[in-house]
Amino acid sequence: MPPVAPMLAKLTRQLPVGPYLYEPKWDGFRCIVFRDGAEVELGSRNERPLTRYFPEVVDALRASLPERCVVDGEIVIAGAGGLDFDGLQQRIHPAASRVQMLARATPASFVAFDLLAVGDDDLRAVGFADRRGRLVGALAGVSAPVHLTPATSRVDVARDWFSRFEGAGLDGVVVKDVATPYLEDQRAMWKVKHERTADFVVAGFRWHKSGNGVGSLMLGLFDREQLRHVGVIGAFSGARRGELVAELAPYRDPVPESHPWGQWASMVDDAGASSRAGGGSRWNAGKDLRFELLRPELVVEAAFEHFQGSRLRHTAQFRRWRPDREAPSCTFDQLEVVPAAELADVFGAEDT
């Protein structure tokens, strides 16, 4: 019975070699599906219900899954250029009419990668290789929008997937020990993700929610003459948050009227926790989005995983200040362009 906390993965930069199964890492909403006859419930990674937001997925799962089962997987949206995480975020909306409209306009899919229970059998204590075998049997013959993720025991195939499938919007590779039971809320798997670095303009910052020090640095890249906000650097230690206050001090006297983000800062400040002009948090409606402007002269080198459109998909990581770089040189041109790949190739990959 729900809720069930999903098993998690810890980050590694090297692909482990051993008695493992490797899977593509999907970039969507983690979801555990509970089906009991006509009743289908979708639970998020944080054990919050997702059922009302994806009625088309519920219908497809009701038609495809065994009569009684619990399946771990990912909800994704397949866009023209690969996985569309921005479109997925738009699906979390309070209005039922808009949910129904979006279900037709941007239908989602479900990718299954683990089986926790089927019929009367609780499989959480069973090793992953056996769970995988039961999952393959349970989902034999399923068709879109329900998919079974491919898996391989060959590290050379996993390396190929890691590089080739990024162009379809996938995050990397997940590595699972074949003997490991399903360990709820434990980091008992590995994830190998892409990491790159680039130089960004730091044109604003937010205070930490505790009120002590800098919480995040707001990053921009130039698109011709326009400085576009592309994401943030965060997750600083308490000591580092205090150091950043002094390091940013020389840049904290911009003229708002001439700052490229001045109007945005004013709008957010007037509204307090407004979600306008920068995209608010759909998961935390009360989040304070106010920020302070900095003169757009400071350049930082930051590590990141990938871009979704023109924005960083995840929070970037601080590497070093770049006093040798001029802000106008921080453009989108420095970013590596990943060759496009077809999602059909991912869905069609065979187990090896």
N, C-alpha and C positions, 0 to 999 in steps of 0.2 A: 504494500500500500504506500502511496506517496505521503510525505516526500522522501526522496533518497538523495543524499549528497553525492555528486559525481566523483569518481576517482580522478586525480589531477596529475599533471606532469611537471617536472622540474626542468629548467633550461640547461642545455649543454651546447657548446659550440662544435664539438666533435661527434661524429656519428658513431655510437657504440657498436662494437662487433661482438657477437655472442649468440646465445640461443634465443634470438629475438624475432618478432614479427614487426615489419615496418609498414606504416600507412601514411598516405598523404595527410597533411594537417590542413583541415578545412577552416576557412575564415568566415564564421557565422555565429549563430547563437547556440551554445551548448544546450542540449535538450534531452531529458529522459522522458520517454513515452510510456505511459501506463494504459494498457488496453484490457478491458474486461467486457467482452461482448460488444454491445453498441456504445459503451462508455469509453471515451478516450480522453486522457488528461496529459497535457504537456507541461513539464516542470523545467525551470531554468537552472543554470548553474548555481544561483543563489536560492534555489528551491522556491522561487516565485512562480505563480502560474502564468503560462504563455498561451493557454488554450484559446482564449477569446480573440487573440490577435492573428491567428493563422487558421481560419475555418477551412480553407482549401487543403491544408496539410492534414487536419483532423479527418476530413472526408477520405483522403487518399490512404491514410494509415488504417482507418477502419476497414477499407476495402482490401488492404494488402497484408497486414500483419496477422499472425496467428490469433485465434479467438481470445486467448488469455496470455499476456506476455508483458515483460518490461524490457525496453530496448533503449540503449544509450546511443546518442548520435548528435547530429548538428543540423540546425535549420539554416539553409542558405538561399540566396536568390541568384540565379544564373542570369547575368546581364549580357549585353552584346559584347562587352570587352572582358568577360570573365565574371568572377564572383563580385556581386555588388553589395558591399557592406553598408554603404550610405542608404541604398534603397531598403535594406533590411531594417535599419534604425527607424526609418519613416513608418514602418508597420506598427510601431508601438504608439498607438493613438487612442485617446479615451472615447472618441465618438464612434459608435457602432456603424453608422452610415459610412464613415471614412474607412473603417476597417474593411467593410465589404467592398468598397470601391477599389482599395489598394489590393485586395485579394484577387480582383480581376485584372487590374493594371500591372501589378508586379507580383505574380504568383511565386510562392516559395516552394522549395523542395526539402526533403528530409534525407540525410545521408546516415545510414546506420553503421555503427562500428563495434557494438558490444551487445551481448544478450545477458541480462541479469536474471530473468525468470521466463519460463514457458510452461503453460499448464500448471501443474502442481509442483514443478521443480524449481527450487530456489538455487540458482547457479552461482551465487556470489562467492562461495567457497571453492569453486572449481577453477582450475588453472585456465589461463587465457586461451591456450591452444584448443582446449576442449570447448570453451565458450564460443570461440570463433567457428569451430566446426558446426556447432549447433545453430549458430546464427546463419551460416551459409545455407544450411538445410531449411531453416525456417523462412528465409527470404528467397528461396529458389523461385525464379520466374517473375519476381517483382519488376515493375516498369515505372518510368518517370510518372510523377515526381518523387517516387520513393526509390532510393538507390542503396546498394551495398558497397561500402568503400572497398577499394582493392587493397590487398595485403601481400607482402612478399617476405620471404626469409633470406633473400639474397641482398647483401649489402651493396653490390654494384647496381642492382635495379633501384634500390633506395636512393643512391647518389644521383642516378639519372632522374628520378622523380623530383628530387630536391631542386635540381637546376631547371628541368624542363617545365614542370607544372607551375612554377612561379608566374609565368606569363599568363596563366589562367586565373591568377588571383589567390593561389593557395599560399599558406604561411610557411611551409617547410615540411618536415617529416616528424611523425610520432613513432616512438620506439617502445615496444611492449615485451616484457619477459614472458615467454610462453607458459611458465609455471606459476605466474603470479595470480592469486585470487583477486576478486574485485574488492578493493580496499577503499571504502567511502571516505571522501574528504582527505585522502592522503596522497602525497606526491610520489606515486609508485611507478610512474612512467617517465620517459624522457621526451622532450621536444627539442628539435634542432631547427633553429629559425635563421633566416637571412639577417645579416647585419652589414650596414654600410655607414660611411661617414660623409658629411658635407658641412660646408660653412654657411651659417645662417646669421641674419641680422637680429639682434635682440632689441626690440623696439618697445617693450613694455614688460611688466611683471605683476604678479599677484602676491599679496601677503599670505603667509601660511594661515590656515584656519585657526591655529592656536593663538595667532596674533604675534608670534615670536619669529621674526625673520621672514625671508623670502620663500614663498611656497613653490612658485613656478616662474620660469622665464618664457616670454612669449616670442615666438620665432617668426621671421618673415623672410621671403625671397622676392627678388625683383623680377617682375614680368614687364619688360621694357622699362617704362618710367614708374610703374605702379608697384608699391611694396605690398605683397599679399601675405596675410596671416596664414601660416601653414601648420601650426601646432605649437607644442610646448615642451620644455624640459622640466622634469619634476623629480620627486622622490629623493630630495636632499636630506642628509643627516641633520640633526639639530645644530651641530657645530657649524656645518657648511651653510645652513640658512642664515646664521648670524654673520658669517664672513661675507656673504653675498650682499648684505645691506651696505657694507663699506665699499665693496667693489663697484656697485651700481651708483653710488652717491654722485660721482662726477657727471652722470648723465641724466640726473633727475630734475632738470630745469628746462624742459622743452616748451616751445610755444604751441599750445594746443591747436590754434587756428591753422598752423602750418604743418602740423604733424600728419602723416598719411592716415593715422588711425584716430585722429582727434575727435571726429564726429562720432565714431563708434564708441569711444570711451565716454563721451558725454551722454549718449543715449543709455548706455548701461548704468552709468552712475545715477542718472535721473530715475531709472526704474529699479534700482537696487539689484534684485536678483533676476532682472529681465533676461529672457532667452533670446532677445533680438540681436541682430548684427554679428553674432559670433557663434550662434548655435548653442542653445542651453542643453543641460543634461536631461534627457528623457527619463532617466532612472532616479534623478534626485532633483525634484522640482524646486526645492528651496536652496539650491546651491548658489552661493554668492559669486557672480561673474564679474564683479567690478575689478578694474585693474588700473595701474598707474602707468603713464606714458614715460618712455625714456627717449632721449635724442637718438634717432636711428643711425648711430655711428658705431656701436659696439658689435664686434663679430665673434662668434663662438663656433668651434668645431663640435659637432654632436653626432652620436651614433644613432642610427634608426634602422628599422626593419624594412618598411616599404611605404610607398605613397599609395593612397586610395584617391584617384583623381588628382587633385592639386593640393591634398592635405596629407599630413602624416597619419598613418592608420593607428599608431600607438604613440605613447609618450616617448620622446627622445631622451638620450642619456648624455650628460655633460662629459666632454673629453678635455677641452682646454680652450682658453681665450686665444684669439688670433689677432694680436695688435698689428701684425704685418699685413693684414687684409683690409681693403677699403670696402665699406658697406655696399656700394653700387656693383661691386664685382660678385656679390652673392646672388646669383641668378639660377633659374631652373635649368639652365644649360649644363650645369655641373653634374646633374643627376644622371645616373646610368639608366638607359632605356632598356627594359627587359623585353626580349622578343615575345610577341603574343603567342599564346597557346590556346587550343580549343578545349573547352570543358568536356566535350565528347571524348577526347582522348583520355581524360582522367577517369570519367565514368566507365570507359570501355577497357581500362587497363585490367589485365588478367592476373589472378593470383599465381605466384611462382614459389 
